[in-house]
Amino acid sequence: MSQTTETAKTTLPDPVVAEEEEDDAWDKRIRKTGCFAENERLLVCHADTNDWRQCAREIAAFKQCMERHNSHP
């Protein structure tokens, strides 16, 4: 019985890994802007601090990036 359980564990895909490998619609849109790295840094800051006010630098960098990429001369 233990052997069957072990086999089942090794053959099932890890749902967390599967989710991380596929970009969702939001990630695809952000990647197209050219500001994916800035957005990731902003999201990590918010996840770490749970306070947008502590992420002023990351917000400013993301905003500047978006302005650079959205301006068409």
Predicted model as a PDB file, atoms N, CA, C, CB and O in Angstrom, pLDDT in the B-factor column:
MODEL        1                                                                  
ATOM      1  N   MET A   1       0.823  -1.191   0.000  1.00 49.00           N  
ATOM      2  CA  MET A   1       0.000   0.000   0.000  1.00 49.00           C  
ATOM      3  C   MET A   1       0.867   1.255   0.000  1.00 49.00           C  
ATOM      4  CB  MET A   1      -0.936  -0.002   1.203  1.00 49.00           C  
ATOM      5  O   MET A   1       0.564   2.229  -0.689  1.00 49.00           O  
ATOM      6  N   SER A   2       1.921   1.224   0.759  1.00 48.00           N  
ATOM      7  CA  SER A   2       2.848   2.341   0.793  1.00 48.00           C  
ATOM      8  C   SER A   2       3.463   2.582  -0.579  1.00 48.00           C  
ATOM      9  CB  SER A   2       3.940   2.091   1.824  1.00 48.00           C  
ATOM     10  O   SER A   2       3.664   3.727  -0.983  1.00 48.00           O  
ATOM     11  N   GLN A   3       3.757   1.509  -1.286  1.00 51.00           N  
ATOM     12  CA  GLN A   3       4.364   1.619  -2.608  1.00 51.00           C  
ATOM     13  C   GLN A   3       3.412   2.312  -3.581  1.00 51.00           C  
ATOM     14  CB  GLN A   3       4.752   0.231  -3.139  1.00 51.00           C  
ATOM     15  O   GLN A   3       3.855   3.130  -4.388  1.00 51.00           O  
ATOM     16  N   THR A   4       2.126   2.007  -3.524  1.00 49.00           N  
ATOM     17  CA  THR A   4       1.143   2.641  -4.397  1.00 49.00           C  
ATOM     18  C   THR A   4       1.060   4.134  -4.094  1.00 49.00           C  
ATOM     19  CB  THR A   4      -0.243   1.977  -4.233  1.00 49.00           C  
ATOM     20  O   THR A   4       0.992   4.957  -5.007  1.00 49.00           O  
ATOM     21  N   THR A   5       1.065   4.474  -2.825  1.00 48.00           N  
ATOM     22  CA  THR A   5       1.016   5.878  -2.425  1.00 48.00           C  
ATOM     23  C   THR A   5       2.232   6.628  -2.952  1.00 48.00           C  
ATOM     24  CB  THR A   5       0.937   6.002  -0.896  1.00 48.00           C  
ATOM     25  O   THR A   5       2.100   7.727  -3.491  1.00 48.00           O  
ATOM     26  N   GLU A   6       3.405   6.043  -2.800  1.00 50.00           N  
ATOM     27  CA  GLU A   6       4.618   6.675  -3.297  1.00 50.00           C  
ATOM     28  C   GLU A   6       4.565   6.866  -4.802  1.00 50.00           C  
ATOM     29  CB  GLU A   6       5.836   5.851  -2.921  1.00 50.00           C  
ATOM     30  O   GLU A   6       4.969   7.915  -5.305  1.00 50.00           O  
ATOM     31  N   THR A   7       4.069   5.861  -5.536  1.00 47.00           N  
ATOM     32  CA  THR A   7       3.965   5.961  -6.986  1.00 47.00           C  
ATOM     33  C   THR A   7       3.006   7.066  -7.365  1.00 47.00           C  
ATOM     34  CB  THR A   7       3.512   4.633  -7.592  1.00 47.00           C  
ATOM     35  O   THR A   7       3.288   7.846  -8.275  1.00 47.00           O  
ATOM     36  N   ALA A   8       1.875   7.147  -6.681  1.00 46.00           N  
ATOM     37  CA  ALA A   8       0.889   8.184  -6.976  1.00 46.00           C  
ATOM     38  C   ALA A   8       1.482   9.566  -6.733  1.00 46.00           C  
ATOM     39  CB  ALA A   8      -0.376   7.990  -6.123  1.00 46.00           C  
ATOM     40  O   ALA A   8       1.228  10.490  -7.505  1.00 46.00           O  
ATOM     41  N   LYS A   9       2.255   9.716  -5.688  1.00 48.00           N  
ATOM     42  CA  LYS A   9       2.868  11.006  -5.377  1.00 48.00           C  
ATOM     43  C   LYS A   9       3.851  11.431  -6.463  1.00 48.00           C  
ATOM     44  CB  LYS A   9       3.578  10.943  -4.026  1.00 48.00           C  
ATOM     45  O   LYS A   9       3.926  12.612  -6.801  1.00 48.00           O  
ATOM     46  N   THR A  10       4.591  10.499  -7.002  1.00 50.00           N  
ATOM     47  CA  THR A  10       5.610  10.861  -7.972  1.00 50.00           C  
ATOM     48  C   THR A  10       5.036  11.081  -9.368  1.00 50.00           C  
ATOM     49  CB  THR A  10       6.671   9.794  -8.020  1.00 50.00           C  
ATOM     50  O   THR A  10       5.675  11.737 -10.190  1.00 50.00           O  
ATOM     51  N   THR A  11       3.854  10.555  -9.656  1.00 54.00           N  
ATOM     52  CA  THR A  11       3.310  10.703 -11.000  1.00 54.00           C  
ATOM     53  C   THR A  11       2.356  11.879 -11.128  1.00 54.00           C  
ATOM     54  CB  THR A  11       2.606   9.445 -11.404  1.00 54.00           C  
ATOM     55  O   THR A  11       2.058  12.304 -12.244  1.00 54.00           O  
ATOM     56  N   LEU A  12       1.867  12.418 -10.012  1.00 51.00           N  
ATOM     57  CA  LEU A  12       0.967  13.560 -10.088  1.00 51.00           C  
ATOM     58  C   LEU A  12       1.760  14.838 -10.295  1.00 51.00           C  
ATOM     59  CB  LEU A  12       0.109  13.661  -8.820  1.00 51.00           C  
ATOM     60  O   LEU A  12       2.790  15.036  -9.650  1.00 51.00           O  
ATOM     61  N   PRO A  13       1.302  15.702 -11.176  1.00 51.00           N  
ATOM     62  CA  PRO A  13       2.015  16.964 -11.377  1.00 51.00           C  
ATOM     63  C   PRO A  13       1.817  17.882 -10.184  1.00 51.00           C  
ATOM     64  CB  PRO A  13       1.543  17.657 -12.662  1.00 51.00           C  
ATOM     65  O   PRO A  13       0.775  17.845  -9.530  1.00 51.00           O  
ATOM     66  N   ASP A  14       2.793  18.686  -9.909  1.00 52.00           N  
ATOM     67  CA  ASP A  14       2.708  19.651  -8.822  1.00 52.00           C  
ATOM     68  C   ASP A  14       1.917  20.854  -9.325  1.00 52.00           C  
ATOM     69  CB  ASP A  14       4.133  20.074  -8.319  1.00 52.00           C  
ATOM     70  O   ASP A  14       2.389  21.541 -10.232  1.00 52.00           O  
ATOM     71  N   PRO A  15       0.728  21.142  -8.775  1.00 52.00           N  
ATOM     72  CA  PRO A  15      -0.101  22.237  -9.289  1.00 52.00           C  
ATOM     73  C   PRO A  15       0.556  23.604  -9.156  1.00 52.00           C  
ATOM     74  CB  PRO A  15      -1.421  22.252  -8.573  1.00 52.00           C  
ATOM     75  O   PRO A  15       0.325  24.480  -9.990  1.00 52.00           O  
ATOM     76  N   VAL A  16       1.373  23.802  -8.122  1.00 50.00           N  
ATOM     77  CA  VAL A  16       2.043  25.089  -7.958  1.00 50.00           C  
ATOM     78  C   VAL A  16       3.023  25.325  -9.092  1.00 50.00           C  
ATOM     79  CB  VAL A  16       2.766  25.156  -6.609  1.00 50.00           C  
ATOM     80  O   VAL A  16       3.070  26.421  -9.649  1.00 50.00           O  
ATOM     81  N   VAL A  17       3.802  24.320  -9.440  1.00 46.00           N  
ATOM     82  CA  VAL A  17       4.766  24.443 -10.532  1.00 46.00           C  
ATOM     83  C   VAL A  17       4.029  24.681 -11.849  1.00 46.00           C  
ATOM     84  CB  VAL A  17       5.655  23.176 -10.626  1.00 46.00           C  
ATOM     85  O   VAL A  17       4.452  25.519 -12.646  1.00 46.00           O  
ATOM     86  N   ALA A  18       2.950  23.967 -12.088  1.00 47.00           N  
ATOM     87  CA  ALA A  18       2.195  24.128 -13.325  1.00 47.00           C  
ATOM     88  C   ALA A  18       1.659  25.545 -13.447  1.00 47.00           C  
ATOM     89  CB  ALA A  18       1.045  23.119 -13.389  1.00 47.00           C  
ATOM     90  O   ALA A  18       1.686  26.118 -14.536  1.00 47.00           O  
ATOM     91  N   GLU A  19       1.170  26.127 -12.352  1.00 51.00           N  
ATOM     92  CA  GLU A  19       0.670  27.491 -12.393  1.00 51.00           C  
ATOM     93  C   GLU A  19       1.785  28.483 -12.689  1.00 51.00           C  
ATOM     94  CB  GLU A  19      -0.005  27.843 -11.080  1.00 51.00           C  
ATOM     95  O   GLU A  19       1.589  29.427 -13.454  1.00 51.00           O  
ATOM     96  N   GLU A  20       2.949  28.278 -12.091  1.00 55.00           N  
ATOM     97  CA  GLU A  20       4.050  29.209 -12.275  1.00 55.00           C  
ATOM     98  C   GLU A  20       4.614  29.154 -13.696  1.00 55.00           C  
ATOM     99  CB  GLU A  20       5.146  28.916 -11.271  1.00 55.00           C  
ATOM    100  O   GLU A  20       5.146  30.150 -14.185  1.00 55.00           O  
ATOM    101  N   GLU A  21       4.505  28.024 -14.350  1.00 59.00           N  
ATOM    102  CA  GLU A  21       5.058  27.885 -15.687  1.00 59.00           C  
ATOM    103  C   GLU A  21       4.202  28.589 -16.735  1.00 59.00           C  
ATOM    104  CB  GLU A  21       5.202  26.421 -16.038  1.00 59.00           C  
ATOM    105  O   GLU A  21       4.712  28.994 -17.779  1.00 59.00           O  
ATOM    106  N   GLU A  22       2.926  28.734 -16.469  1.00 70.00           N  
ATOM    107  CA  GLU A  22       2.035  29.356 -17.430  1.00 70.00           C  
ATOM    108  C   GLU A  22       1.742  30.787 -17.010  1.00 70.00           C  
ATOM    109  CB  GLU A  22       0.733  28.553 -17.567  1.00 70.00           C  
ATOM    110  O   GLU A  22       1.362  31.038 -15.867  1.00 70.00           O  
ATOM    111  N   ASP A  23       1.920  31.731 -17.942  1.00 78.00           N  
ATOM    112  CA  ASP A  23       1.568  33.110 -17.663  1.00 78.00           C  
ATOM    113  C   ASP A  23       0.059  33.266 -17.731  1.00 78.00           C  
ATOM    114  CB  ASP A  23       2.263  34.067 -18.647  1.00 78.00           C  
ATOM    115  O   ASP A  23      -0.592  32.743 -18.635  1.00 78.00           O  
ATOM    116  N   ASP A  24      -0.489  33.990 -16.767  1.00 89.00           N  
ATOM    117  CA  ASP A  24      -1.898  34.296 -16.854  1.00 89.00           C  
ATOM    118  C   ASP A  24      -2.067  35.534 -17.737  1.00 89.00           C  
ATOM    119  CB  ASP A  24      -2.512  34.517 -15.438  1.00 89.00           C  
ATOM    120  O   ASP A  24      -1.079  36.091 -18.217  1.00 89.00           O  
ATOM    121  N   ALA A  25      -3.288  35.959 -17.951  1.00 91.00           N  
ATOM    122  CA  ALA A  25      -3.556  37.089 -18.844  1.00 91.00           C  
ATOM    123  C   ALA A  25      -2.859  38.360 -18.353  1.00 91.00           C  
ATOM    124  CB  ALA A  25      -5.069  37.330 -18.959  1.00 91.00           C  
ATOM    125  O   ALA A  25      -2.335  39.132 -19.157  1.00 91.00           O  
ATOM    126  N   TRP A  26      -2.854  38.578 -17.035  1.00 87.00           N  
ATOM    127  CA  TRP A  26      -2.205  39.770 -16.475  1.00 87.00           C  
ATOM    128  C   TRP A  26      -0.713  39.768 -16.793  1.00 87.00           C  
ATOM    129  CB  TRP A  26      -2.424  39.841 -14.948  1.00 87.00           C  
ATOM    130  O   TRP A  26      -0.175  40.770 -17.264  1.00 87.00           O  
ATOM    131  N   ASP A  27      -0.041  38.639 -16.536  1.00 90.00           N  
ATOM    132  CA  ASP A  27       1.393  38.550 -16.811  1.00 90.00           C  
ATOM    133  C   ASP A  27       1.693  38.784 -18.283  1.00 90.00           C  
ATOM    134  CB  ASP A  27       1.931  37.191 -16.382  1.00 90.00           C  
ATOM    135  O   ASP A  27       2.676  39.446 -18.617  1.00 90.00           O  
ATOM    136  N   LYS A  28       0.869  38.256 -19.153  1.00 91.00           N  
ATOM    137  CA  LYS A  28       1.080  38.451 -20.592  1.00 91.00           C  
ATOM    138  C   LYS A  28       0.983  39.927 -20.955  1.00 91.00           C  
ATOM    139  CB  LYS A  28       0.056  37.640 -21.405  1.00 91.00           C  
ATOM    140  O   LYS A  28       1.791  40.433 -21.734  1.00 91.00           O  
ATOM    141  N   ARG A  29      -0.007  40.619 -20.389  1.00 90.00           N  
ATOM    142  CA  ARG A  29      -0.153  42.059 -20.687  1.00 90.00           C  
ATOM    143  C   ARG A  29       1.035  42.842 -20.152  1.00 90.00           C  
ATOM    144  CB  ARG A  29      -1.462  42.614 -20.083  1.00 90.00           C  
ATOM    145  O   ARG A  29       1.553  43.725 -20.836  1.00 90.00           O  
ATOM    146  N   ILE A  30       1.474  42.529 -18.933  1.00 91.00           N  
ATOM    147  CA  ILE A  30       2.607  43.244 -18.342  1.00 91.00           C  
ATOM    148  C   ILE A  30       3.883  42.965 -19.127  1.00 91.00           C  
ATOM    149  CB  ILE A  30       2.792  42.844 -16.867  1.00 91.00           C  
ATOM    150  O   ILE A  30       4.679  43.879 -19.346  1.00 91.00           O  
ATOM    151  N   ARG A  31       4.093  41.734 -19.549  1.00 92.00           N  
ATOM    152  CA  ARG A  31       5.284  41.414 -20.347  1.00 92.00           C  
ATOM    153  C   ARG A  31       5.322  42.241 -21.632  1.00 92.00           C  
ATOM    154  CB  ARG A  31       5.317  39.910 -20.687  1.00 92.00           C  
ATOM    155  O   ARG A  31       6.390  42.680 -22.057  1.00 92.00           O  
ATOM    156  N   LYS A  32       4.168  42.452 -22.246  1.00 92.00           N  
ATOM    157  CA  LYS A  32       4.113  43.232 -23.485  1.00 92.00           C  
ATOM    158  C   LYS A  32       4.497  44.688 -23.270  1.00 92.00           C  
ATOM    159  CB  LYS A  32       2.726  43.159 -24.085  1.00 92.00           C  
ATOM    160  O   LYS A  32       4.944  45.346 -24.209  1.00 92.00           O  
ATOM    161  N   THR A  33       4.336  45.204 -22.064  1.00 92.00           N  
ATOM    162  CA  THR A  33       4.666  46.602 -21.794  1.00 92.00           C  
ATOM    163  C   THR A  33       6.168  46.822 -21.720  1.00 92.00           C  
ATOM    164  CB  THR A  33       4.016  47.054 -20.501  1.00 92.00           C  
ATOM    165  O   THR A  33       6.646  47.940 -21.916  1.00 92.00           O  
ATOM    166  N   GLY A  34       6.922  45.749 -21.433  1.00 94.00           N  
ATOM    167  CA  GLY A  34       8.362  45.903 -21.246  1.00 94.00           C  
ATOM    168  C   GLY A  34       8.717  46.243 -19.807  1.00 94.00           C  
ATOM    169  O   GLY A  34       9.876  46.531 -19.509  1.00 94.00           O  
ATOM    170  N   CYS A  35       7.733  46.215 -18.909  1.00 95.00           N  
ATOM    171  CA  CYS A  35       7.958  46.601 -17.513  1.00 95.00           C  
ATOM    172  C   CYS A  35       7.688  45.447 -16.549  1.00 95.00           C  
ATOM    173  CB  CYS A  35       7.076  47.791 -17.151  1.00 95.00           C  
ATOM    174  O   CYS A  35       7.311  45.669 -15.399  1.00 95.00           O  
ATOM    175  N   PHE A  36       7.881  44.227 -17.016  1.00 95.00           N  
ATOM    176  CA  PHE A  36       7.581  43.057 -16.187  1.00 95.00           C  
ATOM    177  C   PHE A  36       8.457  43.024 -14.936  1.00 95.00           C  
ATOM    178  CB  PHE A  36       7.773  41.768 -16.996  1.00 95.00           C  
ATOM    179  O   PHE A  36       7.955  42.751 -13.845  1.00 95.00           O  
ATOM    180  N   ALA A  37       9.746  43.293 -15.071  1.00 96.00           N  
ATOM    181  CA  ALA A  37      10.660  43.241 -13.917  1.00 96.00           C  
ATOM    182  C   ALA A  37      10.269  44.279 -12.869  1.00 96.00           C  
ATOM    183  CB  ALA A  37      12.121  43.471 -14.370  1.00 96.00           C  
ATOM    184  O   ALA A  37      10.284  43.988 -11.673  1.00 96.00           O  
ATOM    185  N   GLU A  38       9.922  45.481 -13.306  1.00 97.00           N  
ATOM    186  CA  GLU A  38       9.509  46.533 -12.377  1.00 97.00           C  
ATOM    187  C   GLU A  38       8.224  46.138 -11.666  1.00 97.00           C  
ATOM    188  CB  GLU A  38       9.320  47.868 -13.118  1.00 97.00           C  
ATOM    189  O   GLU A  38       8.071  46.384 -10.469  1.00 97.00           O  
ATOM    190  N   ASN A  39       7.306  45.531 -12.396  1.00 96.00           N  
ATOM    191  CA  ASN A  39       6.053  45.083 -11.800  1.00 96.00           C  
ATOM    192  C   ASN A  39       6.310  43.978 -10.777  1.00 96.00           C  
ATOM    193  CB  ASN A  39       5.086  44.590 -12.889  1.00 96.00           C  
ATOM    194  O   ASN A  39       5.703  43.969  -9.706  1.00 96.00           O  
ATOM    195  N   GLU A  40       7.200  43.055 -11.102  1.00 96.00           N  
ATOM    196  CA  GLU A  40       7.529  41.976 -10.169  1.00 96.00           C  
ATOM    197  C   GLU A  40       8.123  42.539  -8.883  1.00 96.00           C  
ATOM    198  CB  GLU A  40       8.510  40.981 -10.816  1.00 96.00           C  
ATOM    199  O   GLU A  40       7.762  42.101  -7.790  1.00 96.00           O  
ATOM    200  N   ARG A  41       9.032  43.506  -9.002  1.00 97.00           N  
ATOM    201  CA  ARG A  41       9.633  44.110  -7.811  1.00 97.00           C  
ATOM    202  C   ARG A  41       8.565  44.800  -6.956  1.00 97.00           C  
ATOM    203  CB  ARG A  41      10.730  45.121  -8.214  1.00 97.00           C  
ATOM    204  O   ARG A  41       8.612  44.742  -5.727  1.00 97.00           O  
ATOM    205  N   LEU A  42       7.613  45.444  -7.608  1.00 97.00           N  
ATOM    206  CA  LEU A  42       6.521  46.095  -6.891  1.00 97.00           C  
ATOM    207  C   LEU A  42       5.653  45.070  -6.164  1.00 97.00           C  
ATOM    208  CB  LEU A  42       5.666  46.918  -7.859  1.00 97.00           C  
ATOM    209  O   LEU A  42       5.302  45.268  -5.001  1.00 97.00           O  
ATOM    210  N   LEU A  43       5.309  43.989  -6.836  1.00 96.00           N  
ATOM    211  CA  LEU A  43       4.482  42.953  -6.218  1.00 96.00           C  
ATOM    212  C   LEU A  43       5.198  42.278  -5.045  1.00 96.00           C  
ATOM    213  CB  LEU A  43       4.089  41.906  -7.258  1.00 96.00           C  
ATOM    214  O   LEU A  43       4.582  41.981  -4.022  1.00 96.00           O  
ATOM    215  N   VAL A  44       6.495  42.042  -5.203  1.00 98.00           N  
ATOM    216  CA  VAL A  44       7.271  41.431  -4.120  1.00 98.00           C  
ATOM    217  C   VAL A  44       7.338  42.373  -2.918  1.00 98.00           C  
ATOM    218  CB  VAL A  44       8.698  41.078  -4.606  1.00 98.00           C  
ATOM    219  O   VAL A  44       7.205  41.937  -1.774  1.00 98.00           O  
ATOM    220  N   CYS A  45       7.542  43.653  -3.181  1.00 98.00           N  
ATOM    221  CA  CYS A  45       7.576  44.633  -2.096  1.00 98.00           C  
ATOM    222  C   CYS A  45       6.263  44.603  -1.329  1.00 98.00           C  
ATOM    223  CB  CYS A  45       7.848  46.051  -2.644  1.00 98.00           C  
ATOM    224  O   CYS A  45       6.260  44.551  -0.099  1.00 98.00           O  
ATOM    225  N   HIS A  46       5.160  44.636  -2.044  1.00 98.00           N  
ATOM    226  CA  HIS A  46       3.860  44.632  -1.370  1.00 98.00           C  
ATOM    227  C   HIS A  46       3.645  43.326  -0.612  1.00 98.00           C  
ATOM    228  CB  HIS A  46       2.725  44.847  -2.385  1.00 98.00           C  
ATOM    229  O   HIS A  46       3.113  43.337   0.498  1.00 98.00           O  
ATOM    230  N   ALA A  47       4.043  42.225  -1.187  1.00 97.00           N  
ATOM    231  CA  ALA A  47       3.889  40.932  -0.511  1.00 97.00           C  
ATOM    232  C   ALA A  47       4.735  40.886   0.765  1.00 97.00           C  
ATOM    233  CB  ALA A  47       4.286  39.774  -1.458  1.00 97.00           C  
ATOM    234  O   ALA A  47       4.310  40.323   1.774  1.00 97.00           O  
ATOM    235  N   ASP A  48       5.919  41.471   0.716  1.00 98.00           N  
ATOM    236  CA  ASP A  48       6.815  41.465   1.875  1.00 98.00           C  
ATOM    237  C   ASP A  48       6.339  42.408   2.981  1.00 98.00           C  
ATOM    238  CB  ASP A  48       8.221  41.851   1.445  1.00 98.00           C  
ATOM    239  O   ASP A  48       6.444  42.089   4.165  1.00 98.00           O  
ATOM    240  N   THR A  49       5.813  43.573   2.585  1.00 97.00           N  
ATOM    241  CA  THR A  49       5.468  44.598   3.576  1.00 97.00           C  
ATOM    242  C   THR A  49       3.982  44.650   3.889  1.00 97.00           C  
ATOM    243  CB  THR A  49       5.918  45.946   3.092  1.00 97.00           C  
ATOM    244  O   THR A  49       3.587  45.100   4.965  1.00 97.00           O  
ATOM    245  N   ASN A  50       3.160  44.193   2.957  1.00 97.00           N  
ATOM    246  CA  ASN A  50       1.705  44.276   3.073  1.00 97.00           C  
ATOM    247  C   ASN A  50       1.251  45.728   3.236  1.00 97.00           C  
ATOM    248  CB  ASN A  50       1.216  43.431   4.260  1.00 97.00           C  
ATOM    249  O   ASN A  50       0.234  46.005   3.872  1.00 97.00           O  
ATOM    250  N   ASP A  51       2.021  46.648   2.651  1.00 97.00           N  
ATOM    251  CA  ASP A  51       1.726  48.074   2.772  1.00 97.00           C  
ATOM    252  C   ASP A  51       2.263  48.800   1.539  1.00 97.00           C  
ATOM    253  CB  ASP A  51       2.344  48.666   4.076  1.00 97.00           C  
ATOM    254  O   ASP A  51       3.472  48.963   1.375  1.00 97.00           O  
ATOM    255  N   TRP A  52       1.348  49.229   0.685  1.00 95.00           N  
ATOM    256  CA  TRP A  52       1.765  49.917  -0.546  1.00 95.00           C  
ATOM    257  C   TRP A  52       2.609  51.149  -0.253  1.00 95.00           C  
ATOM    258  CB  TRP A  52       0.542  50.318  -1.366  1.00 95.00           C  
ATOM    259  O   TRP A  52       3.483  51.501  -1.045  1.00 95.00           O  
ATOM    260  N   ARG A  53       2.358  51.815   0.884  1.00 97.00           N  
ATOM    261  CA  ARG A  53       3.100  53.048   1.213  1.00 97.00           C  
ATOM    262  C   ARG A  53       4.589  52.788   1.362  1.00 97.00           C  
ATOM    263  CB  ARG A  53       2.559  53.668   2.501  1.00 97.00           C  
ATOM    264  O   ARG A  53       5.397  53.691   1.143  1.00 97.00           O  
ATOM    265  N   GLN A  54       4.960  51.589   1.725  1.00 98.00           N  
ATOM    266  CA  GLN A  54       6.372  51.255   1.889  1.00 98.00           C  
ATOM    267  C   GLN A  54       7.036  50.891   0.561  1.00 98.00           C  
ATOM    268  CB  GLN A  54       6.521  50.105   2.869  1.00 98.00           C  
ATOM    269  O   GLN A  54       8.228  50.584   0.524  1.00 98.00           O  
ATOM    270  N   CYS A  55       6.276  50.927  -0.509  1.00 98.00           N  
ATOM    271  CA  CYS A  55       6.791  50.542  -1.825  1.00 98.00           C  
ATOM    272  C   CYS A  55       6.853  51.738  -2.777  1.00 98.00           C  
ATOM    273  CB  CYS A  55       5.918  49.438  -2.430  1.00 98.00           C  
ATOM    274  O   CYS A  55       6.746  51.576  -3.993  1.00 98.00           O  
ATOM    275  N   ALA A  56       7.026  52.928  -2.224  1.00 98.00           N  
ATOM    276  CA  ALA A  56       7.012  54.148  -3.040  1.00 98.00           C  
ATOM    277  C   ALA A  56       8.069  54.105  -4.151  1.00 98.00           C  
ATOM    278  CB  ALA A  56       7.242  55.375  -2.152  1.00 98.00           C  
ATOM    279  O   ALA A  56       7.800  54.524  -5.276  1.00 98.00           O  
ATOM    280  N   ARG A  57       9.261  53.602  -3.840  1.00 98.00           N  
ATOM    281  CA  ARG A  57      10.327  53.520  -4.853  1.00 98.00           C  
ATOM    282  C   ARG A  57       9.930  52.592  -5.997  1.00 98.00           C  
ATOM    283  CB  ARG A  57      11.639  53.031  -4.215  1.00 98.00           C  
ATOM    284  O   ARG A  57      10.126  52.916  -7.168  1.00 98.00           O  
ATOM    285  N   GLU A  58       9.373  51.442  -5.647  1.00 98.00           N  
ATOM    286  CA  GLU A  58       8.968  50.460  -6.656  1.00 98.00           C  
ATOM    287  C   GLU A  58       7.800  50.985  -7.493  1.00 98.00           C  
ATOM    288  CB  GLU A  58       8.582  49.129  -5.983  1.00 98.00           C  
ATOM    289  O   GLU A  58       7.741  50.756  -8.701  1.00 98.00           O  
ATOM    290  N   ILE A  59       6.885  51.681  -6.848  1.00 98.00           N  
ATOM    291  CA  ILE A  59       5.752  52.270  -7.577  1.00 98.00           C  
ATOM    292  C   ILE A  59       6.268  53.303  -8.571  1.00 98.00           C  
ATOM    293  CB  ILE A  59       4.733  52.921  -6.594  1.00 98.00           C  
ATOM    294  O   ILE A  59       5.846  53.322  -9.727  1.00 98.00           O  
ATOM    295  N   ALA A  60       7.181  54.162  -8.122  1.00 98.00           N  
ATOM    296  CA  ALA A  60       7.727  55.203  -9.000  1.00 98.00           C  
ATOM    297  C   ALA A  60       8.484  54.581 -10.178  1.00 98.00           C  
ATOM    298  CB  ALA A  60       8.660  56.141  -8.205  1.00 98.00           C  
ATOM    299  O   ALA A  60       8.361  55.052 -11.308  1.00 98.00           O  
ATOM    300  N   ALA A  61       9.260  53.535  -9.923  1.00 98.00           N  
ATOM    301  CA  ALA A  61      10.013  52.893 -11.001  1.00 98.00           C  
ATOM    302  C   ALA A  61       9.078  52.250 -12.013  1.00 98.00           C  
ATOM    303  CB  ALA A  61      10.972  51.845 -10.435  1.00 98.00           C  
ATOM    304  O   ALA A  61       9.316  52.331 -13.218  1.00 98.00           O  
ATOM    305  N   PHE A  62       8.017  51.613 -11.532  1.00 97.00           N  
ATOM    306  CA  PHE A  62       7.043  50.992 -12.440  1.00 97.00           C  
ATOM    307  C   PHE A  62       6.319  52.059 -13.246  1.00 97.00           C  
ATOM    308  CB  PHE A  62       6.025  50.136 -11.653  1.00 97.00           C  
ATOM    309  O   PHE A  62       6.115  51.896 -14.449  1.00 97.00           O  
ATOM    310  N   LYS A  63       5.933  53.142 -12.600  1.00 96.00           N  
ATOM    311  CA  LYS A  63       5.248  54.243 -13.289  1.00 96.00           C  
ATOM    312  C   LYS A  63       6.151  54.844 -14.369  1.00 96.00           C  
ATOM    313  CB  LYS A  63       4.821  55.337 -12.278  1.00 96.00           C  
ATOM    314  O   LYS A  63       5.703  55.075 -15.492  1.00 96.00           O  
ATOM    315  N   GLN A  64       7.418  55.098 -14.034  1.00 97.00           N  
ATOM    316  CA  GLN A  64       8.349  55.659 -15.020  1.00 97.00           C  
ATOM    317  C   GLN A  64       8.538  54.717 -16.196  1.00 97.00           C  
ATOM    318  CB  GLN A  64       9.701  55.957 -14.372  1.00 97.00           C  
ATOM    319  O   GLN A  64       8.582  55.158 -17.345  1.00 97.00           O  
ATOM    320  N   CYS A  65       8.648  53.447 -15.923  1.00 96.00           N  
ATOM    321  CA  CYS A  65       8.803  52.458 -16.989  1.00 96.00           C  
ATOM    322  C   CYS A  65       7.584  52.474 -17.908  1.00 96.00           C  
ATOM    323  CB  CYS A  65       9.011  51.047 -16.396  1.00 96.00           C  
ATOM    324  O   CYS A  65       7.718  52.490 -19.132  1.00 96.00           O  
ATOM    325  N   MET A  66       6.397  52.469 -17.306  1.00 94.00           N  
ATOM    326  CA  MET A  66       5.169  52.475 -18.112  1.00 94.00           C  
ATOM    327  C   MET A  66       5.087  53.748 -18.951  1.00 94.00           C  
ATOM    328  CB  MET A  66       3.921  52.353 -17.204  1.00 94.00           C  
ATOM    329  O   MET A  66       4.685  53.698 -20.113  1.00 94.00           O  
ATOM    330  N   GLU A  67       5.461  54.877 -18.378  1.00 94.00           N  
ATOM    331  CA  GLU A  67       5.434  56.144 -19.127  1.00 94.00           C  
ATOM    332  C   GLU A  67       6.418  56.098 -20.290  1.00 94.00           C  
ATOM    333  CB  GLU A  67       5.765  57.337 -18.197  1.00 94.00           C  
ATOM    334  O   GLU A  67       6.107  56.569 -21.384  1.00 94.00           O  
ATOM    335  N   ARG A  68       7.607  55.530 -20.061  1.00 93.00           N  
ATOM    336  CA  ARG A  68       8.616  55.417 -21.137  1.00 93.00           C  
ATOM    337  C   ARG A  68       8.099  54.532 -22.264  1.00 93.00           C  
ATOM    338  CB  ARG A  68       9.951  54.844 -20.585  1.00 93.00           C  
ATOM    339  O   ARG A  68       8.248  54.870 -23.438  1.00 93.00           O  
ATOM    340  N   HIS A  69       7.497  53.412 -21.916  1.00 89.00           N  
ATOM    341  CA  HIS A  69       7.053  52.472 -22.925  1.00 89.00           C  
ATOM    342  C   HIS A  69       5.751  52.857 -23.599  1.00 89.00           C  
ATOM    343  CB  HIS A  69       6.910  51.139 -22.320  1.00 89.00           C  
ATOM    344  O   HIS A  69       5.453  52.386 -24.697  1.00 89.00           O  
ATOM    345  N   ASN A  70       4.974  53.710 -22.948  1.00 85.00           N  
ATOM    346  CA  ASN A  70       3.700  54.110 -23.537  1.00 85.00           C  
ATOM    347  C   ASN A  70       3.790  55.411 -24.317  1.00 85.00           C  
ATOM    348  CB  ASN A  70       2.663  54.244 -22.462  1.00 85.00           C  
ATOM    349  O   ASN A  70       2.841  55.782 -25.007  1.00 85.00           O  
ATOM    350  N   SER A  71       4.918  56.110 -24.220  1.00 73.00           N  
ATOM    351  CA  SER A  71       5.057  57.353 -24.980  1.00 73.00           C  
ATOM    352  C   SER A  71       5.495  57.033 -26.392  1.00 73.00           C  
ATOM    353  CB  SER A  71       6.064  58.312 -24.305  1.00 73.00           C  
ATOM    354  O   SER A  71       6.480  56.327 -26.607  1.00 73.00           O  
ATOM    355  N   HIS A  72       4.771  57.548 -27.333  1.00 58.00           N  
ATOM    356  CA  HIS A  72       5.081  57.320 -28.748  1.00 58.00           C  
ATOM    357  C   HIS A  72       5.457  58.659 -29.378  1.00 58.00           C  
ATOM    358  CB  HIS A  72       3.866  56.663 -29.504  1.00 58.00           C  
ATOM    359  O   HIS A  72       4.605  59.534 -29.528  1.00 58.00           O  
ATOM    360  N   PRO A  73       6.720  58.822 -29.744  1.00 53.00           N  
ATOM    361  CA  PRO A  73       7.161  60.115 -30.329  1.00 53.00           C  
ATOM    362  C   PRO A  73       6.557  60.364 -31.688  1.00 53.00           C  
ATOM    363  CB  PRO A  73       8.678  60.160 -30.446  1.00 53.00           C  
ATOM    364  O   PRO A  73       6.827  61.395 -32.304  1.00 53.00           O  
TER     365      PRO A  73                                                      
ENDMDL                                                                          
END                                                                             
